[in-house]
Amino acid sequence: MSARTYGRTMGEKPINDDMIEKLADEAERGYGPGQLQGCRRGPGRPPVGDARRGDDPEVDSDAYTEWATRNAGQVWSDLD
């Protein structure tokens, strides 16, 4: 009887009980500093609150100032 397979890795290797046991043993031993640095999946959630950047490179400050001046005192329902 063949061993149970739980899926495949990105490299098309089958995920079986032996691989799971090996990965669990490695995790239980722990990881050293910097050992997981190359494993980031993406940029993640953007920072909120005080951690945000102060400026937005997508918005031209002169254009924003002009827009803010033109629409000062208006509410969204007035901007049809």
C-alpha positions as CSV (number, residue, x, y, z in Angstrom):
1,M,0.0,0.0,0.0
2,S,1.3,3.4,-0.9
3,A,2.0,6.2,1.6
4,R,-0.6,8.9,2.0
5,T,0.1,12.1,0.1
6,Y,-1.2,15.5,1.3
7,G,-0.5,17.5,-1.8
8,R,2.6,18.8,-3.5
9,T,5.2,21.5,-2.9
10,M,5.8,24.4,-5.3
11,G,8.6,22.2,-6.7
12,E,6.1,19.4,-7.3
13,K,7.5,17.1,-4.5
14,P,4.8,15.1,-2.8
15,I,4.1,16.1,0.8
16,N,3.9,12.9,2.8
17,D,4.2,11.8,6.4
18,D,8.0,11.6,6.2
19,M,8.3,15.2,4.9
20,I,5.9,16.5,7.6
21,E,7.9,14.7,10.3
22,K,11.2,16.2,9.0
23,L,9.8,19.7,8.9
24,A,8.2,19.4,12.4
25,D,11.6,18.1,13.8
26,E,13.4,21.1,12.2
27,A,10.8,23.5,13.6
28,E,11.1,22.0,17.1
29,R,14.9,22.5,17.1
30,G,14.3,26.2,16.3
31,Y,15.7,28.5,13.8
32,G,18.8,30.8,14.1
33,P,18.7,34.5,13.6
34,G,18.6,35.4,9.9
35,Q,17.8,31.8,8.9
36,L,14.3,32.7,7.7
37,Q,15.1,36.1,6.0
38,G,15.0,34.7,2.4
39,C,11.5,33.2,3.0
40,R,9.3,36.4,2.9
41,R,6.2,35.8,0.7
42,G,5.4,39.4,-0.1
43,P,5.4,43.0,1.1
44,G,2.7,42.3,3.7
45,R,0.1,44.6,5.1
46,P,0.9,48.3,4.8
47,P,1.8,50.1,8.0
48,V,-0.9,52.1,9.8
49,G,-0.8,54.9,12.3
50,D,2.5,56.4,13.2
51,A,4.4,53.8,11.2
52,R,3.1,55.2,7.9
53,R,5.4,57.2,5.6
54,G,4.9,60.9,5.9
55,D,4.6,61.6,2.2
56,D,2.9,59.8,-0.6
57,P,5.0,59.6,-3.8
58,E,1.8,59.1,-5.9
59,V,0.4,62.6,-5.0
60,D,2.0,65.8,-6.3
61,S,1.9,68.2,-3.4
62,D,1.1,71.2,-5.7
63,A,-1.8,69.4,-7.3
64,Y,-3.1,68.4,-3.8
65,T,-2.8,72.0,-2.5
66,E,-4.8,73.2,-5.6
67,W,-7.5,70.6,-5.1
68,A,-7.7,71.3,-1.3
69,T,-8.0,75.0,-1.9
70,R,-10.7,74.6,-4.6
71,N,-12.8,72.2,-2.5
72,A,-12.3,73.8,1.0
73,G,-15.5,73.8,3.0
74,Q,-17.4,71.5,0.7
75,V,-18.8,68.1,1.8
76,W,-18.9,65.0,-0.5
77,S,-22.6,65.3,-1.1
78,D,-22.0,68.8,-2.7
79,L,-19.4,67.5,-5.2
80,D,-21.7,66.1,-7.9
